[in-house]
Amino acid sequence: MIHQLVYYSRNTVQGGDRAMLTNLREIVSASQRNNSRDGVTGFLIFDKTWFVQILEGDKAQVVETYNRIARDTRHSTATILNVRDIEARFFPNWTMGGAMRTPEMEEIYLEHGIGSAMDPSRLKSAQVVALALDLQAFEQAKRQGQRLAG
């Protein structure tokens, strides 16, 4: 069994898009190091105001990872949406995938009922997982397209 935890937290980093992007890259990079060590996979959705994340792995490691995130000063009001055991990872190939919300992804958010402002307190964890899977597929298709074009 794989333990899956879905949570959201408010971004506390100040600054414009460049500062946000730099911050997101730092978070994803540190997450990838920590998570590959701990066997945790998942996906991070970021829309400048909110982090919404899915963590998967061994229960003790997932809980430890969440607790570390909840203490991180770049986040506030960390709130767990759902915790469950699943048969297999939904995000097995990623140590930590991530997508910053951009205009080219807007259609995907709208398909999941998420308008201009994301309110994670109103999201269901199944909706978050479905959105993350679609964003992951979008990112993979974009990368494959770049490889083909290059």
N, CA, C and O atoms as a GROMACS GRO file, in nm:
protein
  600
    1MET      N    1   0.083  -0.120   0.000
    1MET     CA    2   0.000   0.000   0.000
    1MET      C    3   0.087   0.126   0.000
    1MET      O    4   0.193   0.132   0.063
    2ILE      N    5   0.040   0.223  -0.072
    2ILE     CA    6   0.108   0.353  -0.078
    2ILE      C    7   0.021   0.454  -0.002
    2ILE      O    8  -0.101   0.455  -0.017
    3HIS      N    9   0.085   0.536   0.078
    3HIS     CA   10   0.015   0.639   0.153
    3HIS      C   11   0.011   0.766   0.067
    3HIS      O   12   0.114   0.808   0.014
    4GLN      N   13  -0.108   0.826   0.053
    4GLN     CA   14  -0.122   0.949  -0.025
    4GLN      C   15  -0.180   1.058   0.064
    4GLN      O   16  -0.280   1.037   0.134
    5LEU      N   17  -0.118   1.174   0.061
    5LEU     CA   18  -0.163   1.289   0.140
    5LEU      C   19  -0.179   1.407   0.044
    5LEU      O   20  -0.088   1.437  -0.033
    6VAL      N   21  -0.294   1.474   0.049
    6VAL     CA   22  -0.320   1.591  -0.034
    6VAL      C   23  -0.339   1.709   0.062
    6VAL      O   24  -0.420   1.701   0.154
    7TYR      N   25  -0.265   1.818   0.039
    7TYR     CA   26  -0.278   1.934   0.126
    7TYR      C   27  -0.266   2.062   0.044
    7TYR      O   28  -0.228   2.059  -0.073
    8TYR      N   29  -0.300   2.173   0.107
    8TYR     CA   30  -0.274   2.303   0.048
    8TYR      C   31  -0.216   2.395   0.153
    8TYR      O   32  -0.235   2.374   0.273
    9SER      N   33  -0.145   2.497   0.108
    9SER     CA   34  -0.093   2.599   0.198
    9SER      C   35  -0.082   2.730   0.121
    9SER      O   36  -0.076   2.732  -0.002
   10ARG      N   37  -0.078   2.839   0.195
   10ARG     CA   38  -0.070   2.971   0.134
   10ARG      C   39   0.077   3.008   0.115
   10ARG      O   40   0.159   2.989   0.205
   11ASN      N   41   0.108   3.060  -0.001
   11ASN     CA   42   0.243   3.108  -0.032
   11ASN      C   43   0.269   3.237   0.045
   11ASN      O   44   0.187   3.330   0.038
   12THR      N   45   0.380   3.246   0.118
   12THR     CA   46   0.411   3.367   0.193
   12THR      C   47   0.527   3.445   0.131
   12THR      O   48   0.568   3.548   0.186
   13VAL      N   49   0.580   3.399   0.020
   13VAL     CA   50   0.692   3.468  -0.045
   13VAL      C   51   0.640   3.591  -0.118
   13VAL      O   52   0.544   3.584  -0.196
   14GLN      N   53   0.704   3.704  -0.093
   14GLN     CA   54   0.664   3.829  -0.158
   14GLN      C   55   0.742   3.844  -0.289
   14GLN      O   56   0.847   3.783  -0.308
   15GLY      N   57   0.689   3.927  -0.378
   15GLY     CA   58   0.763   3.958  -0.500
   15GLY      C   59   0.681   3.931  -0.624
   15GLY      O   60   0.568   3.881  -0.617
   16GLY      N   61   0.739   3.965  -0.737
   16GLY     CA   62   0.673   3.948  -0.865
   16GLY      C   63   0.689   3.806  -0.918
   16GLY      O   64   0.735   3.716  -0.847
   17ASP      N   65   0.650   3.789  -1.043
   17ASP     CA   66   0.654   3.656  -1.106
   17ASP      C   67   0.792   3.593  -1.103
   17ASP      O   68   0.806   3.474  -1.078
   18ARG      N   69   0.897   3.675  -1.127
   18ARG     CA   70   1.032   3.620  -1.131
   18ARG      C   71   1.072   3.565  -0.993
   18ARG      O   72   1.129   3.456  -0.984
   19ALA      N   73   1.041   3.638  -0.887
   19ALA     CA   74   1.071   3.592  -0.751
   19ALA      C   75   0.993   3.464  -0.721
   19ALA      O   76   1.046   3.370  -0.660
   20MET      N   77   0.867   3.460  -0.765
   20MET     CA   78   0.783   3.342  -0.743
   20MET      C   79   0.840   3.220  -0.815
   20MET      O   80   0.849   3.112  -0.759
   21LEU      N   81   0.879   3.241  -0.940
   21LEU     CA   82   0.932   3.131  -1.020
   21LEU      C   83   1.063   3.080  -0.960
   21LEU      O   84   1.085   2.959  -0.953
   22THR      N   85   1.150   3.171  -0.918
   22THR     CA   86   1.276   3.133  -0.854
   22THR      C   87   1.248   3.053  -0.728
   22THR      O   88   1.310   2.949  -0.704
   23ASN      N   89   1.153   3.101  -0.649
   23ASN     CA   90   1.115   3.034  -0.526
   23ASN      C   91   1.060   2.894  -0.555
   23ASN      O   92   1.095   2.797  -0.487
   24LEU      N   93   0.972   2.884  -0.656
   24LEU     CA   94   0.915   2.754  -0.692
   24LEU      C   95   1.025   2.657  -0.735
   24LEU      O   96   1.024   2.541  -0.696
   25ARG      N   97   1.119   2.706  -0.815
   25ARG     CA   98   1.230   2.620  -0.860
   25ARG      C   99   1.312   2.572  -0.740
   25ARG      O  100   1.353   2.456  -0.736
   26GLU      N  101   1.337   2.661  -0.644
   26GLU     CA  102   1.413   2.622  -0.524
   26GLU      C  103   1.337   2.516  -0.444
   26GLU      O  104   1.396   2.418  -0.398
   27ILE      N  105   1.207   2.535  -0.429
   27ILE     CA  106   1.125   2.439  -0.355
   27ILE      C  107   1.126   2.304  -0.426
   27ILE      O  108   1.146   2.200  -0.363
   28VAL      N  109   1.102   2.304  -0.558
   28VAL     CA  110   1.099   2.179  -0.634
   28VAL      C  111   1.235   2.109  -0.629
   28VAL      O  112   1.242   1.988  -0.612
   29SER      N  113   1.342   2.187  -0.642
   29SER     CA  114   1.477   2.129  -0.638
   29SER      C  115   1.506   2.064  -0.503
   29SER      O  116   1.555   1.951  -0.498
   30ALA      N  117   1.476   2.134  -0.394
   30ALA     CA  118   1.497   2.078  -0.260
   30ALA      C  119   1.406   1.957  -0.238
   30ALA      O  120   1.448   1.857  -0.178
   31SER      N  121   1.281   1.967  -0.286
   31SER     CA  122   1.187   1.856  -0.272
   31SER      C  123   1.238   1.733  -0.345
   31SER      O  124   1.229   1.621  -0.293
   32GLN      N  125   1.292   1.752  -0.464
   32GLN     CA  126   1.342   1.638  -0.541
   32GLN      C  127   1.457   1.568  -0.468
   32GLN      O  128   1.462   1.445  -0.465
   33ARG      N  129   1.547   1.646  -0.410
   33ARG     CA  130   1.658   1.586  -0.332
   33ARG      C  131   1.603   1.508  -0.212
   33ARG      O  132   1.636   1.391  -0.194
   34ASN      N  133   1.520   1.574  -0.132
   34ASN     CA  134   1.466   1.511  -0.012
   34ASN      C  135   1.379   1.390  -0.046
   34ASN      O  136   1.389   1.285   0.018
   35ASN      N  137   1.295   1.406  -0.147
   35ASN     CA  138   1.198   1.301  -0.179
   35ASN      C  139   1.263   1.180  -0.242
   35ASN      O  140   1.220   1.067  -0.218
   36SER      N  141   1.368   1.201  -0.322
   36SER     CA  142   1.433   1.082  -0.379
   36SER      C  143   1.502   1.006  -0.267
   36SER      O  144   1.508   0.883  -0.271
   37ARG      N  145   1.555   1.076  -0.169
   37ARG     CA  146   1.616   1.011  -0.052
   37ARG      C  147   1.511   0.934   0.027
   37ARG      O  148   1.538   0.825   0.078
   38ASP      N  149   1.390   0.991   0.038
   38ASP     CA  150   1.285   0.935   0.124
   38ASP      C  151   1.186   0.845   0.050
   38ASP      O  152   1.098   0.786   0.112
   39GLY      N  153   1.199   0.834  -0.084
   39GLY     CA  154   1.106   0.752  -0.161
   39GLY      C  155   0.967   0.812  -0.173
   39GLY      O  156   0.868   0.740  -0.184
   40VAL      N  157   0.960   0.947  -0.170
   40VAL     CA  158   0.832   1.016  -0.180
   40VAL      C  159   0.818   1.073  -0.321
   40VAL      O  160   0.910   1.136  -0.373
   41THR      N  161   0.702   1.051  -0.383
   41THR     CA  162   0.672   1.110  -0.512
   41THR      C  163   0.549   1.198  -0.497
   41THR      O  164   0.486   1.200  -0.391
   42GLY      N  165   0.514   1.270  -0.603
   42GLY     CA  166   0.396   1.353  -0.594
   42GLY      C  167   0.391   1.458  -0.700
   42GLY      O  168   0.460   1.450  -0.802
   43PHE      N  169   0.308   1.560  -0.676
   43PHE     CA  170   0.292   1.667  -0.771
   43PHE      C  171   0.255   1.794  -0.697
   43PHE      O  172   0.175   1.792  -0.603
   44LEU      N  173   0.315   1.906  -0.739
   44LEU     CA  174   0.291   2.036  -0.677
   44LEU      C  175   0.223   2.128  -0.778
   44LEU      O  176   0.273   2.147  -0.889
   45ILE      N  177   0.111   2.186  -0.738
   45ILE     CA  178   0.040   2.285  -0.820
   45ILE      C  179   0.057   2.418  -0.748
   45ILE      O  180   0.035   2.428  -0.627
   46PHE      N  181   0.095   2.522  -0.823
   46PHE     CA  182   0.123   2.651  -0.762
   46PHE      C  183   0.060   2.760  -0.846
   46PHE      O  184   0.081   2.766  -0.968
   47ASP      N  185  -0.018   2.847  -0.783
   47ASP     CA  186  -0.083   2.955  -0.860
   47ASP      C  187  -0.052   3.093  -0.804
   47ASP      O  188  -0.136   3.183  -0.812
   48LYS      N  189   0.064   3.112  -0.748
   48LYS     CA  190   0.112   3.237  -0.687
   48LYS      C  191   0.059   3.258  -0.546
   48LYS      O  192   0.132   3.307  -0.460
   49THR      N  193  -0.065   3.222  -0.520
   49THR     CA  194  -0.121   3.238  -0.386
   49THR      C  195  -0.115   3.108  -0.308
   49THR      O  196  -0.085   3.107  -0.188
   50TRP      N  197  -0.144   2.998  -0.376
   50TRP     CA  198  -0.159   2.869  -0.308
   50TRP      C  199  -0.063   2.763  -0.362
   50TRP      O  200  -0.032   2.758  -0.481
   51PHE      N  201  -0.017   2.680  -0.271
   51PHE     CA  202   0.048   2.554  -0.306
   51PHE      C  203  -0.056   2.446  -0.281
   51PHE      O  204  -0.117   2.443  -0.174
   52VAL      N  205  -0.078   2.359  -0.378
   52VAL     CA  206  -0.164   2.243  -0.357
   52VAL      C  207  -0.077   2.125  -0.397
   52VAL      O  208  -0.025   2.120  -0.509
   53GLN      N  209  -0.060   2.030  -0.306
   53GLN     CA  210   0.037   1.925  -0.332
   53GLN      C  211  -0.016   1.787  -0.294
   53GLN      O  212  -0.093   1.771  -0.200
   54ILE      N  213   0.029   1.689  -0.372
   54ILE     CA  214   0.001   1.549  -0.346
   54ILE      C  215   0.134   1.485  -0.311
   54ILE      O  216   0.231   1.500  -0.384
   55LEU      N  217   0.138   1.414  -0.200
   55LEU     CA  218   0.258   1.340  -0.159
   55LEU      C  219   0.222   1.192  -0.155
   55LEU      O  220   0.115   1.155  -0.108
   56GLU      N  221   0.313   1.107  -0.204
   56GLU     CA  222   0.290   0.962  -0.205
   56GLU      C  223   0.415   0.889  -0.161
   56GLU      O  224   0.526   0.929  -0.193
   57GLY      N  225   0.394   0.781  -0.086
   57GLY     CA  226   0.507   0.698  -0.044
   57GLY      C  227   0.474   0.622   0.083
   57GLY      O  228   0.358   0.601   0.118
   58ASP      N  229   0.581   0.581   0.153
   58ASP     CA  230   0.568   0.514   0.282
   58ASP      C  231   0.505   0.612   0.381
   58ASP      O  232   0.540   0.730   0.383
   59LYS      N  233   0.412   0.563   0.463
   59LYS     CA  234   0.337   0.653   0.552
   59LYS      C  235   0.427   0.740   0.640
   59LYS      O  236   0.406   0.861   0.648
   60ALA      N  237   0.526   0.682   0.703
   60ALA     CA  238   0.613   0.758   0.793
   60ALA      C  239   0.687   0.868   0.716
   60ALA      O  240   0.701   0.980   0.766
   61GLN      N  241   0.733   0.837   0.595
   61GLN     CA  242   0.806   0.936   0.514
   61GLN      C  243   0.714   1.047   0.465
   61GLN      O  244   0.752   1.164   0.462
   62VAL      N  245   0.592   1.011   0.426
   62VAL     CA  246   0.495   1.111   0.378
   62VAL      C  247   0.459   1.206   0.493
   62VAL      O  248   0.454   1.327   0.473
   63VAL      N  249   0.434   1.152   0.612
   63VAL     CA  250   0.400   1.234   0.728
   63VAL      C  251   0.516   1.326   0.765
   63VAL      O  252   0.497   1.444   0.793
   64GLU      N  253   0.638   1.270   0.764
   64GLU     CA  254   0.757   1.350   0.795
   64GLU      C  255   0.775   1.463   0.691
   64GLU      O  256   0.808   1.576   0.727
   65THR      N  257   0.753   1.432   0.564
   65THR     CA  258   0.764   1.532   0.458
   65THR      C  259   0.661   1.642   0.478
   65THR      O  260   0.693   1.761   0.468
   66TYR      N  261   0.536   1.604   0.505
   66TYR     CA  262   0.431   1.704   0.528
   66TYR      C  263   0.466   1.792   0.648
   66TYR      O  264   0.450   1.914   0.642
   67ASN      N  265   0.513   1.732   0.757
   67ASN     CA  266   0.547   1.809   0.877
   67ASN      C  267   0.659   1.908   0.848
   67ASN      O  268   0.658   2.020   0.900
   68ARG      N  269   0.757   1.868   0.767
   68ARG     CA  270   0.867   1.958   0.729
   68ARG      C  271   0.811   2.076   0.648
   68ARG      O  272   0.850   2.191   0.670
   69ILE      N  273   0.720   2.048   0.556
   69ILE     CA  274   0.658   2.152   0.474
   69ILE      C  275   0.577   2.247   0.562
   69ILE      O  276   0.583   2.369   0.546
   70ALA      N  277   0.501   2.191   0.654
   70ALA     CA  278   0.414   2.272   0.742
   70ALA      C  279   0.497   2.369   0.827
   70ALA      O  280   0.448   2.475   0.866
   71ARG      N  281   0.622   2.333   0.857
   71ARG     CA  282   0.711   2.421   0.936
   71ARG      C  283   0.783   2.525   0.849
   71ARG      O  284   0.838   2.621   0.902
   72ASP      N  285   0.784   2.506   0.717
   72ASP     CA  286   0.857   2.592   0.625
   72ASP      C  287   0.796   2.733   0.625
   72ASP      O  288   0.674   2.747   0.611
   73THR      N  289   0.879   2.834   0.641
   73THR     CA  290   0.829   2.972   0.650
   73THR      C  291   0.778   3.026   0.517
   73THR      O  292   0.716   3.133   0.514
   74ARG      N  293   0.802   2.955   0.407
   74ARG     CA  294   0.749   2.999   0.277
   74ARG      C  295   0.602   2.961   0.261
   74ARG      O  296   0.538   2.996   0.161
   75HIS      N  297   0.548   2.890   0.360
   75HIS     CA  298   0.407   2.847   0.359
   75HIS      C  299   0.340   2.895   0.486
   75HIS      O  300   0.405   2.916   0.588
   76SER      N  301   0.208   2.913   0.479
   76SER     CA  302   0.130   2.931   0.602
   76SER      C  303  -0.001   2.856   0.585
   76SER      O  304  -0.039   2.818   0.474
   77THR      N  305  -0.069   2.836   0.694
   77THR     CA  306  -0.199   2.768   0.697
   77THR      C  307  -0.202   2.636   0.619
   77THR      O  308  -0.293   2.612   0.540
   78ALA      N  309  -0.101   2.552   0.639
   78ALA     CA  310  -0.100   2.420   0.575
   78ALA      C  311  -0.222   2.342   0.625
   78ALA      O  312  -0.244   2.331   0.746
   79THR      N  313  -0.299   2.289   0.532
   79THR     CA  314  -0.425   2.220   0.564
   79THR      C  315  -0.434   2.091   0.484
   79THR      O  316  -0.423   2.092   0.361
   80ILE      N  317  -0.455   1.980   0.553
   80ILE     CA  318  -0.468   1.851   0.485
   80ILE      C  319  -0.610   1.836   0.430
   80ILE      O  320  -0.708   1.850   0.504
   81LEU      N  321  -0.620   1.808   0.300
   81LEU     CA  322  -0.750   1.783   0.237
   81LEU      C  323  -0.790   1.637   0.251
   81LEU      O  324  -0.907   1.606   0.274
   82ASN      N  325  -0.694   1.547   0.238
   82ASN     CA  326  -0.726   1.404   0.242
   82ASN      C  327  -0.600   1.322   0.266
   82ASN      O  328  -0.490   1.359   0.225
   83VAL      N  329  -0.619   1.210   0.332
   83VAL     CA  330  -0.514   1.111   0.352
   83VAL      C  331  -0.578   0.976   0.322
   83VAL      O  332  -0.687   0.946   0.371
   84ARG      N  333  -0.512   0.896   0.242
   84ARG     CA  334  -0.567   0.763   0.211
   84ARG      C  335  -0.456   0.671   0.167
   84ARG      O  336  -0.346   0.715   0.131
   85ASP      N  337  -0.485   0.541   0.171
   85ASP     CA  338  -0.393   0.441   0.117
   85ASP      C  339  -0.442   0.404  -0.022
   85ASP      O  340  -0.562   0.384  -0.043
   86ILE      N  341  -0.349   0.394  -0.115
   86ILE     CA  342  -0.383   0.360  -0.254
   86ILE      C  343  -0.300   0.239  -0.295
   86ILE      O  344  -0.196   0.211  -0.237
   87GLU      N  345  -0.348   0.168  -0.396
   87GLU     CA  346  -0.281   0.046  -0.443
   87GLU      C  347  -0.145   0.075  -0.505
   87GLU      O  348  -0.047   0.004  -0.482
   88ALA      N  349  -0.140   0.182  -0.586
   88ALA     CA  350  -0.017   0.216  -0.658
   88ALA      C  351  -0.007   0.368  -0.669
   88ALA      O  352  -0.108   0.438  -0.661
   89ARG      N  353   0.113   0.417  -0.688
   89ARG     CA  354   0.135   0.561  -0.700
   89ARG      C  355   0.066   0.617  -0.824
   89ARG      O  356   0.064   0.553  -0.930
   90PHE      N  357   0.009   0.735  -0.810
   90PHE     CA  358  -0.047   0.808  -0.924
   90PHE      C  359   0.064   0.883  -0.997
   90PHE      O  360   0.052   0.913  -1.116
   91PHE      N  361   0.172   0.914  -0.925
   91PHE     CA  362   0.283   0.993  -0.979
   91PHE      C  363   0.414   0.918  -0.957
   91PHE      O  364   0.500   0.963  -0.882
   92PRO      N  365   0.430   0.802  -1.024
   92PRO     CA  366   0.544   0.715  -0.995
   92PRO      C  367   0.676   0.761  -1.057
   92PRO      O  368   0.783   0.727  -1.006
   93ASN      N  369   0.670   0.837  -1.164
   93ASN     CA  370   0.792   0.870  -1.237
   93ASN      C  371   0.858   0.998  -1.192
   93ASN      O  372   0.964   1.036  -1.241
   94TRP      N  373   0.795   1.064  -1.099
   94TRP     CA  374   0.843   1.194  -1.056
   94TRP      C  375   0.885   1.188  -0.912
   94TRP      O  376   0.814   1.134  -0.827
   95THR      N  377   1.001   1.243  -0.884
   95THR     CA  378   1.035   1.262  -0.744
   95THR      C  379   0.945   1.373  -0.692
   95THR      O  380   0.889   1.362  -0.583
   96MET      N  381   0.931   1.479  -0.770
   96MET     CA  382   0.831   1.581  -0.741
   96MET      C  383   0.808   1.660  -0.867
   96MET      O  384   0.892   1.742  -0.906
   97GLY      N  385   0.696   1.636  -0.931
   97GLY     CA  386   0.660   1.715  -1.047
   97GLY      C  387   0.597   1.844  -0.997
   97GLY      O  388   0.551   1.852  -0.884
   98GLY      N  389   0.597   1.943  -1.082
   98GLY     CA  390   0.538   2.068  -1.040
   98GLY      C  391   0.494   2.151  -1.158
   98GLY      O  392   0.556   2.147  -1.265
   99ALA      N  393   0.388   2.226  -1.140
   99ALA     CA  394   0.340   2.314  -1.246
   99ALA      C  395   0.296   2.446  -1.185
   99ALA      O  396   0.212   2.449  -1.096
  100MET      N  397   0.356   2.556  -1.235
  100MET     CA  398   0.310   2.689  -1.196
  100MET      C  399   0.199   2.726  -1.294
  100MET      O  400   0.214   2.709  -1.415
  101ARG      N  401   0.089   2.774  -1.242
  101ARG     CA  402  -0.026   2.807  -1.326
  101ARG      C  403   0.010   2.917  -1.425
  101ARG      O  404   0.056   3.025  -1.387
  102THR      N  405  -0.011   2.888  -1.553
  102THR     CA  406   0.018   2.984  -1.659
  102THR      C  407  -0.104   2.995  -1.749
  102THR      O  408  -0.191   2.907  -1.746
  103PRO      N  409  -0.113   3.101  -1.830
  103PRO     CA  410  -0.228   3.116  -1.919
  103PRO      C  411  -0.249   2.995  -2.012
  103PRO      O  412  -0.363   2.960  -2.043
  104GLU      N  413  -0.141   2.932  -2.056
  104GLU     CA  414  -0.156   2.818  -2.148
  104GLU      C  415  -0.220   2.697  -2.081
  104GLU      O  416  -0.267   2.606  -2.149
  105MET      N  417  -0.222   2.695  -1.948
  105MET     CA  418  -0.283   2.584  -1.874
  105MET      C  419  -0.426   2.614  -1.831
  105MET      O  420  -0.494   2.528  -1.776
  106GLU      N  421  -0.472   2.736  -1.855
  106GLU     CA  422  -0.600   2.781  -1.802
  106GLU      C  423  -0.715   2.687  -1.838
  106GLU      O  424  -0.804   2.662  -1.757
  107GLU      N  425  -0.712   2.637  -1.960
  107GLU     CA  426  -0.816   2.545  -2.007
  107GLU      C  427  -0.827   2.422  -1.917
  107GLU      O  428  -0.937   2.376  -1.887
  108ILE      N  429  -0.714   2.370  -1.874
  108ILE     CA  430  -0.711   2.252  -1.788
  108ILE      C  431  -0.777   2.284  -1.653
  108ILE      O  432  -0.857   2.204  -1.603
  109TYR      N  433  -0.745   2.400  -1.596
  109TYR     CA  434  -0.807   2.440  -1.470
  109TYR      C  435  -0.959   2.454  -1.486
  109TYR      O  436  -1.036   2.408  -1.402
  110LEU      N  437  -1.001   2.518  -1.596
  110LEU     CA  438  -1.145   2.536  -1.620
  110LEU      C  439  -1.216   2.403  -1.635
  110LEU      O  440  -1.329   2.387  -1.588
  111GLU      N  441  -1.151   2.305  -1.700
  111GLU     CA  442  -1.211   2.173  -1.716
  111GLU      C  443  -1.237   2.106  -1.581
  111GLU      O  444  -1.324   2.020  -1.568
  112HIS      N  445  -1.160   2.147  -1.480
  112HIS     CA  446  -1.176   2.090  -1.346
  112HIS      C  447  -1.257   2.182  -1.255
  112HIS      O  448  -1.259   2.165  -1.133
  113GLY      N  449  -1.324   2.280  -1.316
  113GLY     CA  450  -1.413   2.366  -1.239
  113GLY      C  451  -1.341   2.471  -1.157
  113GLY      O  452  -1.398   2.523  -1.061
  114ILE      N  453  -1.217   2.504  -1.194
  114ILE     CA  454  -1.140   2.603  -1.119
  114ILE      C  455  -1.129   2.728  -1.205
  114ILE      O  456  -1.064   2.728  -1.309
  115GLY      N  457  -1.195   2.835  -1.159
  115GLY     CA  458  -1.195   2.960  -1.234
  115GLY      C  459  -1.070   3.042  -1.211
  115GLY      O  460  -0.962   2.988  -1.186
  116SER      N  461  -1.084   3.174  -1.220
  116SER     CA  462  -0.968   3.262  -1.216
  116SER      C  463  -0.894   3.255  -1.082
  116SER      O  464  -0.771   3.254  -1.081
  117ALA      N  465  -0.965   3.250  -0.972
  117ALA     CA  466  -0.899   3.243  -0.841
  117ALA      C  467  -0.921   3.103  -0.782
  117ALA      O  468  -1.035   3.060  -0.764
  118MET      N  469  -0.814   3.036  -0.753
  118MET     CA  470  -0.824   2.902  -0.695
  118MET      C  471  -0.850   2.915  -0.545
  118MET      O  472  -0.778   2.988  -0.476
  119ASP      N  473  -0.950   2.846  -0.496
  119ASP     CA  474  -0.978   2.843  -0.352
  119ASP      C  475  -0.966   2.698  -0.307
  119ASP      O  476  -1.062   2.621  -0.315
  120PRO      N  477  -0.846   2.660  -0.258
  120PRO     CA  478  -0.825   2.519  -0.223
  120PRO      C  479  -0.919   2.467  -0.115
  120PRO      O  480  -0.943   2.346  -0.109
  121SER      N  481  -0.971   2.555  -0.031
  121SER     CA  482  -1.061   2.508   0.075
  121SER      C  483  -1.191   2.454   0.015
  121SER      O  484  -1.264   2.381   0.082
  122ARG      N  485  -1.220   2.488  -0.110
  122ARG     CA  486  -1.342   2.440  -0.175
  122ARG      C  487  -1.315   2.320  -0.267
  122ARG      O  488  -1.409   2.265  -0.325
  123LEU      N  489  -1.190   2.280  -0.279
  123LEU     CA  490  -1.157   2.168  -0.367
  123LEU      C  491  -1.168   2.035  -0.293
  123LEU      O  492  -1.143   2.027  -0.173
  124LYS      N  493  -1.206   1.933  -0.366
  124LYS     CA  494  -1.206   1.796  -0.314
  124LYS      C  495  -1.073   1.734  -0.354
  124LYS      O  496  -1.016   1.768  -0.458
  125SER      N  497  -1.023   1.642  -0.273
  125SER     CA  498  -0.893   1.583  -0.304
  125SER      C  499  -0.895   1.510  -0.438
  125SER      O  500  -0.794   1.510  -0.509
  126ALA      N  501  -1.007   1.447  -0.474
  126ALA     CA  502  -1.015   1.376  -0.602
  126ALA      C  503  -1.000   1.475  -0.718
  126ALA      O  504  -0.940   1.442  -0.821
  127GLN      N  505  -1.053   1.595  -0.700
  127GLN     CA  506  -1.041   1.701  -0.801
  127GLN      C  507  -0.895   1.743  -0.815
  127GLN      O  508  -0.847   1.764  -0.926
  128VAL      N  509  -0.825   1.756  -0.703
  128VAL     CA  510  -0.683   1.793  -0.703
  128VAL      C  511  -0.600   1.688  -0.775
  128VAL      O  512  -0.515   1.721  -0.857
  129VAL      N  513  -0.625   1.560  -0.744
  129VAL     CA  514  -0.550   1.451  -0.807
  129VAL      C  515  -0.577   1.449  -0.958
  129VAL      O  516  -0.484   1.434  -1.037
  130ALA      N  517  -0.704   1.464  -0.999
  130ALA     CA  518  -0.738   1.465  -1.141
  130ALA      C  519  -0.672   1.583  -1.213
  130ALA      O  520  -0.621   1.567  -1.324
  131LEU      N  521  -0.673   1.701  -1.150
  131LEU     CA  522  -0.608   1.819  -1.207
  131LEU      C  523  -0.457   1.794  -1.222
  131LEU      O  524  -0.399   1.824  -1.327
  132ALA      N  525  -0.395   1.740  -1.118
  132ALA     CA  526  -0.251   1.715  -1.122
  132ALA      C  527  -0.215   1.615  -1.233
  132ALA      O  528  -0.115   1.632  -1.303
  133LEU      N  529  -0.297   1.512  -1.249
  133LEU     CA  530  -0.271   1.414  -1.356
  133LEU      C  531  -0.280   1.480  -1.493
  133LEU      O  532  -0.198   1.452  -1.581
  134ASP      N  533  -0.379   1.567  -1.512
  134ASP     CA  534  -0.393   1.637  -1.640
  134ASP      C  535  -0.279   1.735  -1.662
  134ASP      O  536  -0.228   1.747  -1.774
  135LEU      N  537  -0.237   1.806  -1.558
  135LEU     CA  538  -0.124   1.900  -1.571
  135LEU      C  539   0.005   1.824  -1.602
  135LEU      O  540   0.087   1.869  -1.682
  136GLN      N  541   0.022   1.709  -1.537
  136GLN     CA  542   0.140   1.627  -1.563
  136GLN      C  543   0.141   1.582  -1.710
  136GLN      O  544   0.245   1.589  -1.776
  137ALA      N  545   0.027   1.537  -1.761
  137ALA     CA  546   0.017   1.494  -1.901
  137ALA      C  547   0.046   1.611  -1.995
  137ALA      O  548   0.112   1.594  -2.098
  138PHE      N  549  -0.004   1.730  -1.960
  138PHE     CA  550   0.019   1.850  -2.040
  138PHE      C  551   0.168   1.882  -2.045
  138PHE      O  552   0.223   1.908  -2.152
  139GLU      N  553   0.234   1.879  -1.928
  139GLU     CA  554   0.378   1.908  -1.921
  139GLU      C  555   0.459   1.805  -2.001
  139GLU      O  556   0.552   1.842  -2.072
  140GLN      N  557   0.422   1.678  -1.989
  140GLN     CA  558   0.493   1.572  -2.063
  140GLN      C  559   0.476   1.589  -2.213
  140GLN      O  560   0.572   1.574  -2.289
  141ALA      N  561   0.354   1.621  -2.257
  141ALA     CA  562   0.328   1.641  -2.400
  141ALA      C  563   0.407   1.761  -2.452
  141ALA      O  564   0.460   1.759  -2.562
  142LYS      N  565   0.413   1.866  -2.370
  142LYS     CA  566   0.487   1.986  -2.410
  142LYS      C  567   0.636   1.954  -2.426
  142LYS      O  568   0.700   1.997  -2.522
  143ARG      N  569   0.689   1.878  -2.329
  143ARG     CA  570   0.832   1.840  -2.337
  143ARG      C  571   0.860   1.752  -2.457
  143ARG      O  572   0.961   1.770  -2.525
  144GLN      N  573   0.771   1.657  -2.485
  144GLN     CA  574   0.790   1.570  -2.601
  144GLN      C  575   0.783   1.650  -2.730
  144GLN      O  576   0.858   1.624  -2.824
  145GLY      N  577   0.693   1.749  -2.733
  145GLY     CA  578   0.682   1.836  -2.849
  145GLY      C  579   0.809   1.917  -2.871
  145GLY      O  580   0.852   1.939  -2.984
  146GLN      N  581   0.869   1.961  -2.761
  146GLN     CA  582   0.995   2.037  -2.771
  146GLN      C  583   1.107   1.948  -2.821
  146GLN      O  584   1.193   1.990  -2.898
  147ARG      N  585   1.105   1.823  -2.775
  147ARG     CA  586   1.209   1.728  -2.822
  147ARG      C  587   1.194   1.701  -2.970
  147ARG      O  588   1.292   1.696  -3.044
  148LEU      N  589   1.069   1.684  -3.014
  148LEU     CA  590   1.044   1.657  -3.155
  148LEU      C  591   1.080   1.777  -3.242
  148LEU      O  592   1.135   1.762  -3.351
  149ALA      N  593   1.048   1.896  -3.191
  149ALA     CA  594   1.076   2.018  -3.268
  149ALA      C  595   1.226   2.049  -3.271
  149ALA      O  596   1.276   2.107  -3.367
  150GLY      N  597   1.297   2.008  -3.165
  150GLY     CA  598   1.439   2.041  -3.154
  150GLY      C  599   1.519   1.947  -3.231
  150GLY      O  600   1.641   1.958  -3.235
   0.00000   0.00000   0.00000
